[in-house]
Amino acid sequence: MLWKDKKVLVGVTGSIASYKACELIRHFQKKGAEVRVTATPSALEFVGKLTFKALTGEEVLSDWRDGKTGLEHIFWARWPDVFVIAPASANTIAKLRIGLTDNFLTSLALAYEKPIVIAPAMNTKMYKNPATKENISVLKERGHLFVEPAEGELACGEEGEGKLANIEDIETVALYTVLPKPLKGKKVLVTAGGTREHFDPIRYISNASSGQMGYALAKMAYALGGDVILISAPTCLKTPYGVKRIDVVSAIDMYEAVLKYLPEVDVIIMNAAVADFRPKTFSKEKLKKAKESPVVELETNPDILKTIGEKKREDQILIGFAAESSNLIENAKDKLKRKKLDVIVGNLLDVFSKETHKGIILFKDGKMVEIPPMDKESSALFILESIFL
Ligand SMILES: Cc1cc2nc3c(=O)[nH]c(=O)nc-3n(C[C@H](O)[C@H](O)[C@H](O)COP(=O)(O)O)c2cc1C
């Protein structure tokens, strides 16, 4: 699991969004993290101590005097791999800026030596107030990381910026703080999803790719420091935090988008399941039912991976994927050579649209690494760390 053996300290403050901290705690736990909570006395007006205690199985410290020895704010500051304050109130953000220590959370924050992940949640006017803006900008200059609030309808009935960021986005920024940065300064292009080859406006030929692996690779490339562009065929997935997404539909669209971005990127990760064939004709009108069974004639799509292998510069790293029904190693080796790849990740077809992934990584110098069975996010991280660390 992605957060296995990692310790996450969640700081909760007095916001109407405090209840979402429970979801955040569960999210980290489901991904394997050990979680503790410190909640301000105001936060406990919104969500009871017992809820956090039951979720984490740990004492929840709140007052500056809390803890067995009175020194827990110092001990707890040494404990986590990452300290995430979510939701962060305007009041706590102001206190962090000036270094006030009037409760357990703020005392701990002052003794905490690493960057804090701060996810503000408040009324739009409070968020846009120059005082809050200035406090945030000073904290950013000190190296703390903010997960910008989302826009939408707020509890006060107003519309605007101030909603607590998505839980997954908060987790991604937390991940960014705990991982090494081998992709810092590198532009990374990732392709994902299964292309759709339409033969009328609503009907198409496609494949079973869910896009999960490509999106996980984009998320991990960001968390490892990369500047990521994700070229995505249609999926139901949310764009990973910090990633620029370009939507395409067909193999030809993907071909054009990849060629457009090719000159400016350092790493190309071609994970999309691109259709080899497309219908020869396209009807602008929806095809009507007919007595005769319709015949869809196919023609071959351009081979994007092969084209990139031929066009790429020496200093660009090209990573391809091979999904094979059998003879995984031989077929992957052959594809690596034929398409002039630097690395190929091979897996059998049974990982399509599944939660878990396993396979092999083959390098052009002959090195081979086995990917043990694990969830797709952990596998994406394993693959990128095996290549870039
Ligand atoms: C119903 C209610 C909802 C509130 N929601 C927020 C909020 O979303 N964000 C915020 O910054 N303050 C909010 N406040 C104000 C804070 O709770 C208040 O500033 C408090 O002092 C924060 O304390 P803390 O930062 O120590 O947790 C709310 C207050 C009330 C009564």
The ligand as a Tripos MOL2 file, in Angstrom:
@<TRIPOS>MOLECULE
LIG
   31    33     1     0     0
SMALL
NO_CHARGES

@<TRIPOS>ATOM
      1 C1        -20.5520   27.7110   12.2840 C.3       1 LIG1
      2 C2        -19.1670   28.2310   12.1300 C.ar      1 LIG1
      3 C3        -18.4520   27.8690   11.0270 C.ar      1 LIG1
      4 C4        -17.1430   28.3500   10.8370 C.ar      1 LIG1
      5 N1        -16.4410   27.9690    9.7310 N.ar      1 LIG1
      6 C5        -15.2060   28.4610    9.5450 C.ar      1 LIG1
      7 C6        -14.4650   28.0790    8.3870 C.ar      1 LIG1
      8 O1        -14.9110   27.3120    7.5450 O.2       1 LIG1
      9 N2        -13.2300   28.5920    8.2430 N.ar      1 LIG1
     10 C7        -12.6780   29.4620    9.1530 C.ar      1 LIG1
     11 O2        -11.5590   29.9090    8.9140 O.2       1 LIG1
     12 N3        -13.3480   29.8190   10.2470 N.ar      1 LIG1
     13 C8        -14.5900   29.3370   10.4800 C.ar      1 LIG1
     14 N4        -15.2770   29.6830   11.6100 N.ar      1 LIG1
     15 C9        -14.6190   30.5230   12.5960 C.3       1 LIG1
     16 C10       -13.6550   29.7180   13.4480 C.3       1 LIG1
     17 O3        -14.2800   28.5990   14.0180 O.3       1 LIG1
     18 C11       -13.0370   30.6110   14.5110 C.3       1 LIG1
     19 O4        -12.2210   31.5950   13.8800 O.3       1 LIG1
     20 C12       -12.2180   29.8590   15.5200 C.3       1 LIG1
     21 O5        -11.6360   30.7820   16.4000 O.3       1 LIG1
     22 C13       -11.1250   29.0440   14.8570 C.3       1 LIG1
     23 O6        -10.2910   28.4860   15.8450 O.3       1 LIG1
     24 P1         -9.0710   27.5540   15.4940 P.3       1 LIG1
     25 O7         -8.3240   28.1730   14.3740 O.co2     1 LIG1
     26 O8         -8.2720   27.4930   16.7420 O.co2     1 LIG1
     27 O9         -9.6070   26.2160   15.1610 O.co2     1 LIG1
     28 C14       -16.5820   29.2190   11.8040 C.ar      1 LIG1
     29 C15       -17.3110   29.5810   12.9230 C.ar      1 LIG1
     30 C16       -18.5860   29.0910   13.0880 C.ar      1 LIG1
     31 C17       -19.3590   29.4860   14.3290 C.3       1 LIG1
@<TRIPOS>BOND
     1     1     2 1
     2     2     3 ar
     3     2    30 ar
     4     3     4 ar
     5     4     5 ar
     6     4    28 ar
     7     5     6 ar
     8     6     7 ar
     9     6    13 1
    10     7     8 2
    11     7     9 ar
    12     9    10 ar
    13    10    11 2
    14    10    12 ar
    15    12    13 ar
    16    13    14 ar
    17    14    15 1
    18    14    28 ar
    19    15    16 1
    20    16    17 1
    21    16    18 1
    22    18    19 1
    23    18    20 1
    24    20    21 1
    25    20    22 1
    26    22    23 1
    27    23    24 1
    28    24    25 2
    29    24    26 1
    30    24    27 1
    31    28    29 ar
    32    29    30 ar
    33    30    31 1
@<TRIPOS>SUBSTRUCTURE
     1 LIG1         1 GROUP 0 **** ****
